[in-house]
């Protein structure tokens, strides 16, 4: 039998090593490797032990405790797949000031009205600051409890005292566990706090929402194991200069993971927008050059979005500029080249600017045709027909390919009052009141319109 050797472990990410090193190979932190003890000298045989519950046929497993309970906020329930599931753990992340705390305070208020006590634990603000926000949005209720704590033991004590059906921790990076080494907000501390709260939530059937920070790149801060530990991961984002806020589920064990919820932030708090298509399309009395409307799919929801382009001469010579806002820059560059090479539009000596309306980000290929038409319309200074939408993916050879969910996209456009649609060949049947214009490639599309 080999002698036991000490184990060195990183206090930031938990990486284990047989010997000490100055820099952690996993998280690249300096001076974080510490000796924590010795492993077992030999593997011990594991015998059968007691079980928590006997195994049953899957058809006999009860579903009452696993069904979602609506919160009363329709847009938030859409993202979650119907509502909050008892015992589920949710991770909500977003940039500072985007409105996470305001939305979750409204969720806690609705849950307190419908399902009993709800507990909000704030580690970033005082109880008085949260009370002022609750008064502003009208979220005061006798079953809504509030505490300001930064110790895990104190949070668990509040849970024992209040026995809530919903726990909101804002944020998980501000709570520390004295039993775990590491800096406050570090990977080891965040993992320990999230693991302890997850165990409590599962044992008590208590829905738990953890608020997380994001990095400069917009990713969730902390260890990736935190995302695997929770049941639902929700991102809350939006432009600072816009009142529109989008809630997306990037992981959901209880429903679809590609749904989107639209909210508008104002003096009364965060209010759901059930029909957000009007926010992404400009309302004009007459069509103008350089603008085209398309229909994007966010989960199962079709949304109308407007793509705008501006083509202008370089003026003083030099290299032409290419500026993009709300669109994928690489995709815009590709469509720009296809428009010039396959569509016969001269853009080599012109500045091209492309943007989306309303602060929405468009990344799917279904908007390629609308972008190409907007660029050609701006270059030729000719407006597209009024009441027309464009759907289709543009290939490098200029062909226009079909996109998924064409029927739902066209039905939404017809509901909004659009009467014509430029689509690829064999796009499907036209909804009532809409005329389809099928084009095989970009050259045919330009020939029909210009």
NORBELKA-V279720 format. One record per residue. RES is the residue in three letters. PHI is phi in radians with two decimals (* if undefined). NEAR is the number of other ideal C-beta (glycine too) atoms within 12 Angstrom. Layout:
{{RES | PHI | NEAR} {RES | PHI | NEAR}}
This chain:
{{UNK | * | 7} {UNK | -1.34 | 10} {UNK | -1.24 | 9} {UNK | -1.27 | 13} {UNK | -1.95 | 17} {UNK | -1.17 | 18} {UNK | -1.88 | 21} {UNK | -1.90 | 25} {UNK | -2.26 | 31} {UNK | -1.38 | 34} {UNK | -1.34 | 29} {UNK | -1.63 | 31} {UNK | -2.06 | 28} {UNK | 1.50 | 32} {UNK | -1.14 | 26} {UNK | -1.85 | 25} {UNK | -2.46 | 24} {UNK | -1.30 | 17} {UNK | -2.31 | 14} {UNK | -1.39 | 20} {UNK | -2.31 | 22} {UNK | -1.31 | 16} {UNK | -2.20 | 17} {UNK | -1.20 | 26} {UNK | -1.18 | 19} {UNK | -1.55 | 22} {UNK | -1.85 | 24} {UNK | 1.11 | 16} {UNK | -1.50 | 24} {UNK | -1.59 | 14} {UNK | 1.20 | 16} {UNK | -1.73 | 30} {UNK | -1.48 | 30} {UNK | -2.31 | 25} {UNK | -1.37 | 19} {UNK | -2.04 | 22} {UNK | 2.58 | 13} {UNK | -2.13 | 16} {UNK | -1.29 | 18} {UNK | -1.13 | 12} {UNK | -1.20 | 11} {UNK | -2.65 | 10} {UNK | -1.25 | 8} {UNK | -1.75 | 8} {UNK | -1.23 | 6} {UNK | -1.84 | 6} {UNK | -1.76 | 6} {UNK | -1.14 | 6} {UNK | -2.24 | 6} {UNK | -1.20 | 7} {UNK | -1.93 | 8} {UNK | -1.30 | 8} {UNK | -2.70 | 8} {UNK | -1.18 | 9} {UNK | -1.24 | 9} {UNK | -2.26 | 10} {UNK | -1.02 | 7} {UNK | -1.10 | 8} {UNK | -1.23 | 7} {UNK | -1.69 | 9} {UNK | -1.28 | 13} {UNK | -1.28 | 11} {UNK | -1.92 | 13} {UNK | -1.08 | 11} {UNK | -1.48 | 17} {UNK | -1.98 | 22} {UNK | -1.55 | 18} {UNK | -1.27 | 29} {UNK | -1.89 | 29} {UNK | -1.07 | 23} {UNK | -1.55 | 38} {UNK | 1.68 | 21} {UNK | -1.78 | 35} {UNK | -1.06 | 23} {UNK | -1.18 | 38} {UNK | -1.22 | 43} {UNK | -1.14 | 28} {UNK | -1.08 | 35} {UNK | -1.18 | 45} {UNK | -1.38 | 40} {UNK | 1.57 | 33} {UNK | 2.21 | 24} {UNK | 2.56 | 32} {UNK | -1.64 | 44} {UNK | -1.65 | 35} {UNK | -1.03 | 30} {UNK | 1.47 | 31} {UNK | -1.37 | 38} {UNK | -2.06 | 43} {UNK | -1.97 | 52} {UNK | -2.03 | 45} {UNK | -1.94 | 42} {UNK | -2.23 | 39} {UNK | -3.13 | 38} {UNK | -1.20 | 25} {UNK | -1.08 | 22} {UNK | 1.41 | 17} {UNK | -1.42 | 31} {UNK | 2.01 | 34} {UNK | -1.08 | 41} {UNK | -1.11 | 38} {UNK | -1.16 | 40} {UNK | -1.14 | 40} {UNK | -1.22 | 50} {UNK | -1.16 | 41} {UNK | -1.18 | 38} {UNK | -1.10 | 51} {UNK | -1.08 | 49} {UNK | -1.14 | 36} {UNK | -1.15 | 34} {UNK | -1.15 | 39} {UNK | -1.10 | 31} {UNK | -1.25 | 25} {UNK | -1.69 | 23} {UNK | -2.10 | 27} {UNK | 1.89 | 25} {UNK | -1.09 | 27} {UNK | -2.28 | 41} {UNK | -2.08 | 43} {UNK | -1.98 | 47} {UNK | -1.93 | 44} {UNK | -1.90 | 36} {UNK | -1.85 | 33} {UNK | -1.89 | 27} {UNK | -2.18 | 26} {UNK | -1.38 | 16} {UNK | -1.11 | 21} {UNK | -1.15 | 13} {UNK | -1.14 | 20} {UNK | -1.18 | 33} {UNK | -1.10 | 22} {UNK | -1.10 | 18} {UNK | -1.15 | 33} {UNK | -1.12 | 30} {UNK | -1.15 | 17} {UNK | -1.16 | 19} {UNK | -1.72 | 29} {UNK | 1.23 | 19} {UNK | -1.99 | 34} {UNK | -1.57 | 22} {UNK | -2.70 | 25} {UNK | -1.22 | 12} {UNK | -1.64 | 25} {UNK | -1.75 | 34} {UNK | -1.79 | 33} {UNK | -2.37 | 37} {UNK | -2.54 | 32} {UNK | -2.11 | 26} {UNK | -2.45 | 30} {UNK | -2.23 | 28} {UNK | -1.92 | 23} {UNK | -1.09 | 32} {UNK | -1.09 | 19} {UNK | -1.19 | 22} {UNK | -1.09 | 38} {UNK | -1.15 | 29} {UNK | -1.15 | 17} {UNK | -1.12 | 32} {UNK | -1.12 | 34} {UNK | -1.13 | 17} {UNK | -1.33 | 16} {UNK | -1.50 | 27} {UNK | 0.93 | 20} {UNK | -1.43 | 36} {UNK | -1.51 | 36} {UNK | -2.43 | 45} {UNK | -2.09 | 47} {UNK | -2.07 | 49} {UNK | -1.94 | 50} {UNK | -2.16 | 43} {UNK | -2.15 | 37} {UNK | -1.23 | 50} {UNK | -1.29 | 34} {UNK | -1.64 | 27} {UNK | -1.79 | 38} {UNK | -2.18 | 29} {UNK | -1.93 | 28} {UNK | -1.13 | 17} {UNK | -1.39 | 15} {UNK | -2.07 | 26} {UNK | -1.33 | 22} {UNK | 2.15 | 30} {UNK | -1.28 | 17} {UNK | -1.11 | 24} {UNK | 1.45 | 27} {UNK | -1.27 | 28} {UNK | -1.10 | 34} {UNK | -1.17 | 35} {UNK | -1.16 | 35} {UNK | -1.11 | 43} {UNK | -1.15 | 34} {UNK | -1.17 | 32} {UNK | -1.14 | 46} {UNK | -1.14 | 41} {UNK | -1.13 | 29} {UNK | -1.16 | 32} {UNK | -1.21 | 39} {UNK | -1.13 | 32} {UNK | -1.10 | 20} {UNK | -1.15 | 30} {UNK | -1.11 | 36} {UNK | -1.20 | 24} {UNK | -1.28 | 17} {UNK | -1.71 | 25} {UNK | 1.17 | 25} {UNK | -1.80 | 38} {UNK | -1.21 | 44} {UNK | -2.20 | 48} {UNK | -2.05 | 48} {UNK | -1.81 | 45} {UNK | -1.63 | 47} {UNK | -2.08 | 42} {UNK | -1.50 | 30} {UNK | -2.17 | 26} {UNK | -1.48 | 15} {UNK | -1.13 | 9} {UNK | -1.44 | 8} {UNK | 1.60 | 19} {UNK | -1.42 | 21} {UNK | -1.22 | 36} {UNK | -1.31 | 27} {UNK | 1.79 | 37} {UNK | -1.23 | 34} {UNK | -1.18 | 22} {UNK | -1.11 | 21} {UNK | -1.14 | 35} {UNK | -1.21 | 30} {UNK | -1.31 | 19} {UNK | -1.33 | 33} {UNK | -1.52 | 42} {UNK | -1.58 | 34} {UNK | -2.35 | 39} {UNK | -2.07 | 35} {UNK | -2.11 | 44} {UNK | -1.88 | 34} {UNK | -2.10 | 44} {UNK | -2.39 | 33} {UNK | 2.94 | 34} {UNK | -1.33 | 20} {UNK | -1.15 | 16} {UNK | -1.46 | 10} {UNK | -2.01 | 27} {UNK | -1.52 | 25} {UNK | -1.42 | 37} {UNK | -2.23 | 40} {UNK | -2.02 | 42} {UNK | -1.95 | 45} {UNK | -2.15 | 35} {UNK | -1.78 | 37} {UNK | -1.55 | 27} {UNK | -2.64 | 32} {UNK | -2.69 | 30} {UNK | -1.43 | 23} {UNK | -2.07 | 30} {UNK | -3.05 | 27} {UNK | -1.15 | 22} {UNK | -1.79 | 22} {UNK | -2.26 | 22} {UNK | -1.37 | 32} {UNK | -2.39 | 37} {UNK | -2.11 | 40} {UNK | -1.90 | 40} {UNK | -2.30 | 39} {UNK | -2.20 | 30} {UNK | -1.67 | 32} {UNK | -2.73 | 18} {UNK | -1.16 | 13} {UNK | -1.55 | 18} {UNK | 1.86 | 29} {UNK | -1.76 | 38} {UNK | -2.00 | 27} {UNK | -1.21 | 32} {UNK | -2.00 | 32} {UNK | -1.22 | 19} {UNK | -2.25 | 20} {UNK | -1.44 | 36} {UNK | -1.06 | 33} {UNK | -1.16 | 24} {UNK | -1.32 | 28} {UNK | -1.81 | 37} {UNK | -2.23 | 33} {UNK | -1.33 | 24} {UNK | -1.81 | 19} {UNK | -2.26 | 17} {UNK | -1.40 | 7} {UNK | -2.54 | 13} {UNK | -1.18 | 23} {UNK | -2.17 | 22} {UNK | -1.16 | 26} {UNK | 1.44 | 32} {UNK | -2.40 | 38} {UNK | -2.58 | 47} {UNK | -1.81 | 47} {UNK | -2.28 | 50} {UNK | -2.19 | 48} {UNK | -1.77 | 43} {UNK | -1.96 | 30} {UNK | -1.95 | 36} {UNK | 1.24 | 29} {UNK | -1.73 | 21} {UNK | -1.84 | 29} {UNK | -1.45 | 35} {UNK | -2.23 | 44} {UNK | -1.35 | 43} {UNK | -2.42 | 45} {UNK | -1.91 | 43} {UNK | -1.91 | 49} {UNK | -2.08 | 40} {UNK | -2.45 | 44} {UNK | -2.37 | 28} {UNK | -2.05 | 34} {UNK | -2.42 | 20} {UNK | -1.19 | 18} {UNK | -1.19 | 17} {UNK | 1.31 | 11} {UNK | -1.45 | 10} {UNK | 1.39 | 9} {UNK | 1.41 | 10} {UNK | -1.34 | 11} {UNK | -1.22 | 23} {UNK | -1.66 | 21} {UNK | -2.31 | 27} {UNK | -2.11 | 21} {UNK | -2.32 | 29} {UNK | -2.46 | 25} {UNK | 1.45 | 30} {UNK | -2.18 | 39} {UNK | -1.34 | 22} {UNK | -1.09 | 21} {UNK | -1.16 | 14} {UNK | -1.23 | 29} {UNK | -1.11 | 37} {UNK | -1.11 | 23} {UNK | -1.16 | 28} {UNK | -1.11 | 45} {UNK | -1.05 | 40} {UNK | -1.20 | 26} {UNK | -1.16 | 34} {UNK | -1.08 | 40} {UNK | -1.29 | 27} {UNK | -1.43 | 22} {UNK | -1.64 | 27} {UNK | -1.75 | 35} {UNK | 1.28 | 19} {UNK | -1.75 | 35} {UNK | -1.39 | 19} {UNK | -2.26 | 35} {UNK | -1.14 | 19} {UNK | -2.01 | 20} {UNK | -2.31 | 26} {UNK | -1.40 | 26} {UNK | -2.12 | 39} {UNK | -2.09 | 30} {UNK | -2.31 | 42} {UNK | -2.73 | 31} {UNK | -1.81 | 40} {UNK | -1.73 | 36} {UNK | 1.54 | 35} {UNK | 1.42 | 26} {UNK | -1.38 | 37} {UNK | -1.75 | 32} {UNK | -1.98 | 39} {UNK | -2.18 | 22} {UNK | -1.45 | 32} {UNK | -1.17 | 31} {UNK | -1.10 | 38} {UNK | -1.59 | 44} {UNK | -1.07 | 44} {UNK | -1.12 | 51} {UNK | -1.12 | 51} {UNK | -1.15 | 52} {UNK | -1.11 | 51} {UNK | -1.17 | 49} {UNK | -1.13 | 46} {UNK | -1.15 | 47} {UNK | -1.13 | 43} {UNK | -1.12 | 36} {UNK | -1.22 | 35} {UNK | -1.18 | 33} {UNK | -1.65 | 25} {UNK | 0.99 | 17} {UNK | -2.27 | 21} {UNK | -1.35 | 23} {UNK | -1.32 | 43} {UNK | -1.02 | 25} {UNK | -1.27 | 18} {UNK | 1.35 | 23} {UNK | -2.11 | 35} {UNK | -2.06 | 50} {UNK | -2.28 | 50} {UNK | -2.33 | 52} {UNK | 2.71 | 45} {UNK | -1.69 | 33} {UNK | -1.75 | 45} {UNK | -1.57 | 24} {UNK | -1.20 | 19} {UNK | -1.54 | 16} {UNK | 1.62 | 31} {UNK | -1.25 | 24} {UNK | -1.93 | 40} {UNK | -1.76 | 27} {UNK | -1.29 | 27} {UNK | -2.15 | 32} {UNK | -1.30 | 22} {UNK | 1.19 | 25} {UNK | -1.10 | 34} {UNK | -1.09 | 25} {UNK | -1.20 | 25} {UNK | -1.11 | 44} {UNK | -1.17 | 39} {UNK | -1.12 | 24} {UNK | -1.16 | 35} {UNK | -1.11 | 39} {UNK | -1.15 | 28} {UNK | -1.13 | 23} {UNK | -1.46 | 30} {UNK | 1.77 | 20} {UNK | -1.47 | 35} {UNK | -1.93 | 22} {UNK | -2.45 | 28} {UNK | -2.50 | 44} {UNK | -1.62 | 42} {UNK | -2.34 | 40} {UNK | -1.20 | 32} {UNK | -1.21 | 20} {UNK | 1.06 | 15} {UNK | -1.40 | 34} {UNK | 2.03 | 23} {UNK | -1.41 | 17} {UNK | -1.45 | 24} {UNK | -1.21 | 28} {UNK | -1.02 | 11} {UNK | 1.47 | 18} {UNK | -2.21 | 32} {UNK | -1.91 | 22} {UNK | -1.68 | 31} {UNK | -1.98 | 31} {UNK | -1.57 | 27} {UNK | -2.30 | 33} {UNK | -1.41 | 27} {UNK | -2.56 | 27} {UNK | -1.23 | 41} {UNK | -1.09 | 25} {UNK | -1.15 | 23} {UNK | -1.14 | 41} {UNK | -1.15 | 32} {UNK | -1.16 | 16} {UNK | -1.21 | 23} {UNK | -1.66 | 29} {UNK | -1.97 | 24}}
